[in-house]
Amino acid sequence: MEGLLSLIIIIYLLFHSPAILMVIIGLIIRKKKPSTAKKLFIAAGIYFLIGAGICGAMLS
């Protein structure tokens, strides 16, 4: 059971790591370039949605 939990955590991080990086970068550049940060936040939100599989669940 512990191996399964490790696998789930690795898959979760694999699917969501780009979105987490986009949020961190957006927070860093928020004061200098607010429009770019806003685009990064939107892209990260969409990536979280797709990474979680919510879009696929709604389509089926």
N, CA, C and O atoms as CSV, one atom per row, in Angstrom:
chain,resi,resn,atom,element,x,y,z
A,1,MET,N,N,0.823,-1.198,0.000
A,1,MET,CA,C,0.000,0.000,0.000
A,1,MET,C,C,0.866,1.262,0.000
A,1,MET,O,O,0.495,2.277,-0.590
A,2,GLU,N,N,2.014,1.190,0.661
A,2,GLU,CA,C,2.877,2.358,0.715
A,2,GLU,C,C,3.471,2.675,-0.655
A,2,GLU,O,O,3.666,3.844,-0.988
A,3,GLY,N,N,3.760,1.653,-1.449
A,3,GLY,CA,C,4.279,1.871,-2.791
A,3,GLY,C,C,3.260,2.557,-3.683
A,3,GLY,O,O,3.616,3.377,-4.529
A,4,LEU,N,N,1.979,2.215,-3.488
A,4,LEU,CA,C,0.915,2.833,-4.273
A,4,LEU,C,C,0.778,4.314,-3.936
A,4,LEU,O,O,0.573,5.141,-4.825
A,5,LEU,N,N,0.892,4.644,-2.662
A,5,LEU,CA,C,0.813,6.046,-2.244
A,5,LEU,C,C,1.974,6.847,-2.835
A,5,LEU,O,O,1.786,7.975,-3.289
A,6,SER,N,N,3.157,6.269,-2.828
A,6,SER,CA,C,4.318,6.947,-3.419
A,6,SER,C,C,4.113,7.187,-4.905
A,6,SER,O,O,4.454,8.251,-5.422
A,7,LEU,N,N,3.556,6.197,-5.590
A,7,LEU,CA,C,3.292,6.338,-7.021
A,7,LEU,C,C,2.272,7.437,-7.289
A,7,LEU,O,O,2.435,8.217,-8.227
A,8,ILE,N,N,1.236,7.505,-6.486
A,8,ILE,CA,C,0.211,8.541,-6.650
A,8,ILE,C,C,0.807,9.928,-6.423
A,8,ILE,O,O,0.492,10.864,-7.158
A,9,ILE,N,N,1.659,10.066,-5.421
A,9,ILE,CA,C,2.288,11.361,-5.139
A,9,ILE,C,C,3.210,11.776,-6.281
A,9,ILE,O,O,3.231,12.944,-6.669
A,10,ILE,N,N,3.971,10.827,-6.819
A,10,ILE,CA,C,4.870,11.134,-7.935
A,10,ILE,C,C,4.077,11.561,-9.164
A,10,ILE,O,O,4.449,12.520,-9.840
A,11,ILE,N,N,2.993,10.859,-9.456
A,11,ILE,CA,C,2.159,11.216,-10.609
A,11,ILE,C,C,1.526,12.589,-10.404
A,11,ILE,O,O,1.471,13.390,-11.337
A,12,TYR,N,N,1.048,12.867,-9.189
A,12,TYR,CA,C,0.451,14.171,-8.891
A,12,TYR,C,C,1.466,15.291,-9.117
A,12,TYR,O,O,1.156,16.299,-9.751
A,13,LEU,N,N,2.673,15.107,-8.597
A,13,LEU,CA,C,3.701,16.135,-8.778
A,13,LEU,C,C,4.117,16.278,-10.234
A,13,LEU,O,O,4.420,17.380,-10.691
A,14,LEU,N,N,4.131,15.175,-10.957
A,14,LEU,CA,C,4.484,15.223,-12.374
A,14,LEU,C,C,3.458,16.024,-13.169
A,14,LEU,O,O,3.827,16.816,-14.037
A,15,PHE,N,N,2.178,15.824,-12.879
A,15,PHE,CA,C,1.129,16.530,-13.608
A,15,PHE,C,C,1.010,17.995,-13.203
A,15,PHE,O,O,0.626,18.830,-14.022
A,16,HIS,N,N,1.328,18.318,-11.965
A,16,HIS,CA,C,1.093,19.672,-11.484
A,16,HIS,C,C,2.351,20.524,-11.317
A,16,HIS,O,O,2.240,21.709,-11.000
A,17,SER,N,N,3.526,19.968,-11.517
A,17,SER,CA,C,4.743,20.760,-11.314
A,17,SER,C,C,4.858,21.955,-12.269
A,17,SER,O,O,5.300,23.014,-11.826
A,18,PRO,N,N,4.487,21.849,-13.552
A,18,PRO,CA,C,4.554,23.062,-14.388
A,18,PRO,C,C,3.609,24.165,-13.900
A,18,PRO,O,O,3.958,25.345,-13.944
A,19,ALA,N,N,2.436,23.790,-13.443
A,19,ALA,CA,C,1.490,24.797,-12.949
A,19,ALA,C,C,2.003,25.444,-11.668
A,19,ALA,O,O,1.856,26.652,-11.478
A,20,ILE,N,N,2.598,24.653,-10.797
A,20,ILE,CA,C,3.155,25.206,-9.561
A,20,ILE,C,C,4.290,26.176,-9.888
A,20,ILE,O,O,4.401,27.235,-9.271
A,21,LEU,N,N,5.127,25.814,-10.853
A,21,LEU,CA,C,6.205,26.717,-11.270
A,21,LEU,C,C,5.653,28.005,-11.876
A,21,LEU,O,O,6.197,29.082,-11.634
A,22,MET,N,N,4.580,27.906,-12.660
A,22,MET,CA,C,3.972,29.110,-13.243
A,22,MET,C,C,3.433,30.039,-12.165
A,22,MET,O,O,3.565,31.258,-12.277
A,23,VAL,N,N,2.832,29.480,-11.129
A,23,VAL,CA,C,2.313,30.305,-10.035
A,23,VAL,C,C,3.462,30.985,-9.296
A,23,VAL,O,O,3.376,32.169,-8.970
A,24,ILE,N,N,4.528,30.249,-9.033
A,24,ILE,CA,C,5.676,30.835,-8.332
A,24,ILE,C,C,6.304,31.955,-9.162
A,24,ILE,O,O,6.617,33.019,-8.627
A,25,ILE,N,N,6.489,31.728,-10.455
A,25,ILE,CA,C,7.062,32.759,-11.325
A,25,ILE,C,C,6.121,33.960,-11.414
A,25,ILE,O,O,6.575,35.104,-11.421
A,26,GLY,N,N,4.815,33.704,-11.481
A,26,GLY,CA,C,3.844,34.793,-11.516
A,26,GLY,C,C,3.882,35.643,-10.264
A,26,GLY,O,O,3.757,36.865,-10.332
A,27,LEU,N,N,4.058,34.989,-9.108
A,27,LEU,CA,C,4.153,35.742,-7.859
A,27,LEU,C,C,5.430,36.578,-7.802
A,27,LEU,O,O,5.437,37.675,-7.244
A,28,ILE,N,N,6.505,36.053,-8.381
A,28,ILE,CA,C,7.773,36.786,-8.363
A,28,ILE,C,C,7.707,38.025,-9.255
A,28,ILE,O,O,8.197,39.087,-8.869
A,29,ILE,N,N,7.109,37.905,-10.442
A,29,ILE,CA,C,7.113,39.036,-11.386
A,29,ILE,C,C,5.837,39.873,-11.330
A,29,ILE,O,O,5.617,40.716,-12.200
A,30,ARG,N,N,5.008,39.658,-10.334
A,30,ARG,CA,C,3.713,40.341,-10.262
A,30,ARG,C,C,3.841,41.857,-10.209
A,30,ARG,O,O,3.026,42.559,-10.807
A,31,LYS,N,N,4.834,42.374,-9.514
A,31,LYS,CA,C,4.964,43.832,-9.388
A,31,LYS,C,C,5.601,44.466,-10.622
A,31,LYS,O,O,5.248,45.584,-10.998
A,32,LYS,N,N,6.543,43.751,-11.259
A,32,LYS,CA,C,7.241,44.327,-12.409
A,32,LYS,C,C,6.398,44.278,-13.677
A,32,LYS,O,O,6.306,45.263,-14.410
A,33,LYS,N,N,5.784,43.124,-13.930
A,33,LYS,CA,C,4.991,42.938,-15.153
A,33,LYS,C,C,3.643,42.309,-14.792
A,33,LYS,O,O,3.493,41.091,-14.879
A,34,PRO,N,N,2.671,43.116,-14.394
A,34,PRO,CA,C,1.395,42.553,-13.943
A,34,PRO,C,C,0.614,41.820,-15.028
A,34,PRO,O,O,-0.078,40.845,-14.733
A,35,SER,N,N,0.710,42.270,-16.271
A,35,SER,CA,C,-0.058,41.586,-17.320
A,35,SER,C,C,0.519,40.201,-17.611
A,35,SER,O,O,-0.229,39.254,-17.856
A,36,THR,N,N,1.838,40.082,-17.584
A,36,THR,CA,C,2.465,38.777,-17.792
A,36,THR,C,C,2.150,37.845,-16.634
A,36,THR,O,O,1.895,36.658,-16.840
A,37,ALA,N,N,2.166,38.377,-15.420
A,37,ALA,CA,C,1.840,37.557,-14.254
A,37,ALA,C,C,0.397,37.071,-14.326
A,37,ALA,O,O,0.104,35.931,-13.966
A,38,LYS,N,N,-0.499,37.930,-14.787
A,38,LYS,CA,C,-1.903,37.543,-14.927
A,38,LYS,C,C,-2.055,36.406,-15.930
A,38,LYS,O,O,-2.817,35.468,-15.698
A,39,LYS,N,N,-1.335,36.488,-17.040
A,39,LYS,CA,C,-1.382,35.416,-18.043
A,39,LYS,C,C,-0.834,34.110,-17.479
A,39,LYS,O,O,-1.360,33.034,-17.764
A,40,LEU,N,N,0.222,34.209,-16.679
A,40,LEU,CA,C,0.776,33.006,-16.059
A,40,LEU,C,C,-0.209,32.385,-15.072
A,40,LEU,O,O,-0.332,31.162,-15.010
A,41,PHE,N,N,-0.911,33.216,-14.301
A,41,PHE,CA,C,-1.903,32.693,-13.359
A,41,PHE,C,C,-3.040,31.989,-14.093
A,41,PHE,O,O,-3.501,30.933,-13.659
A,42,ILE,N,N,-3.488,32.566,-15.194
A,42,ILE,CA,C,-4.563,31.946,-15.974
A,42,ILE,C,C,-4.093,30.622,-16.565
A,42,ILE,O,O,-4.812,29.624,-16.519
A,43,ALA,N,N,-2.880,30.617,-17.122
A,43,ALA,CA,C,-2.340,29.377,-17.693
A,43,ALA,C,C,-2.155,28.314,-16.616
A,43,ALA,O,O,-2.407,27.134,-16.860
A,44,ALA,N,N,-1.720,28.720,-15.436
A,44,ALA,CA,C,-1.546,27.761,-14.343
A,44,ALA,C,C,-2.890,27.192,-13.901
A,44,ALA,O,O,-2.991,26.001,-13.605
A,45,GLY,N,N,-3.919,28.030,-13.854
A,45,GLY,CA,C,-5.248,27.541,-13.490
A,45,GLY,C,C,-5.775,26.530,-14.487
A,45,GLY,O,O,-6.352,25.511,-14.107
A,46,ILE,N,N,-5.576,26.815,-15.763
A,46,ILE,CA,C,-6.010,25.871,-16.797
A,46,ILE,C,C,-5.207,24.582,-16.701
A,46,ILE,O,O,-5.753,23.491,-16.865
A,47,TYR,N,N,-3.919,24.705,-16.438
A,47,TYR,CA,C,-3.073,23.516,-16.323
A,47,TYR,C,C,-3.482,22.670,-15.121
A,47,TYR,O,O,-3.486,21.442,-15.203
A,48,PHE,N,N,-3.826,23.315,-14.003
A,48,PHE,CA,C,-4.319,22.571,-12.838
A,48,PHE,C,C,-5.604,21.832,-13.181
A,48,PHE,O,O,-5.788,20.679,-12.790
A,49,LEU,N,N,-6.483,22.493,-13.906
A,49,LEU,CA,C,-7.759,21.887,-14.278
A,49,LEU,C,C,-7.548,20.665,-15.156
A,49,LEU,O,O,-8.169,19.625,-14.936
A,50,ILE,N,N,-6.690,20.782,-16.133
A,50,ILE,CA,C,-6.428,19.660,-17.029
A,50,ILE,C,C,-5.630,18.578,-16.314
A,50,ILE,O,O,-5.898,17.389,-16.492
A,51,GLY,N,N,-4.659,18.976,-15.513
A,51,GLY,CA,C,-3.840,18.011,-14.789
A,51,GLY,C,C,-4.642,17.186,-13.805
A,51,GLY,O,O,-4.326,16.018,-13.574
A,52,ALA,N,N,-5.658,17.762,-13.230
A,52,ALA,CA,C,-6.494,17.033,-12.281
A,52,ALA,C,C,-7.474,16.108,-12.985
A,52,ALA,O,O,-8.056,15.225,-12.355
A,53,GLY,N,N,-7.659,16.300,-14.270
A,53,GLY,CA,C,-8.550,15.431,-15.019
A,53,GLY,C,C,-10.004,15.836,-14.933
A,53,GLY,O,O,-10.886,15.049,-15.274
A,54,ILE,N,N,-10.269,17.047,-14.485
A,54,ILE,CA,C,-11.655,17.485,-14.363
A,54,ILE,C,C,-12.287,17.640,-15.739
A,54,ILE,O,O,-13.460,17.318,-15.925
A,55,CYS,N,N,-11.517,18.131,-16.700
A,55,CYS,CA,C,-12.062,18.291,-18.052
A,55,CYS,C,C,-12.436,16.939,-18.642
A,55,CYS,O,O,-13.496,16.799,-19.251
A,56,GLY,N,N,-11.588,15.960,-18.470
A,56,GLY,CA,C,-11.883,14.626,-18.984
A,56,GLY,C,C,-13.083,14.000,-18.308
A,56,GLY,O,O,-13.859,13.290,-18.948
A,57,ALA,N,N,-13.245,14.258,-17.011
A,57,ALA,CA,C,-14.388,13.707,-16.290
A,57,ALA,C,C,-15.691,14.367,-16.740
A,57,ALA,O,O,-16.732,13.712,-16.788
A,58,MET,N,N,-15.640,15.656,-17.069
A,58,MET,CA,C,-16.852,16.337,-17.510
A,58,MET,C,C,-17.258,15.906,-18.915
A,58,MET,O,O,-18.444,15.893,-19.242
A,59,LEU,N,N,-16.276,15.552,-19.749
A,59,LEU,CA,C,-16.588,15.156,-21.114
A,59,LEU,C,C,-17.149,13.744,-21.208
A,59,LEU,O,O,-17.875,13.431,-22.151
A,60,SER,N,N,-16.827,12.898,-20.257
A,60,SER,CA,C,-17.298,11.509,-20.361
A,60,SER,C,C,-18.605,11.276,-19.656
A,60,SER,O,O,-19.118,10.157,-19.661
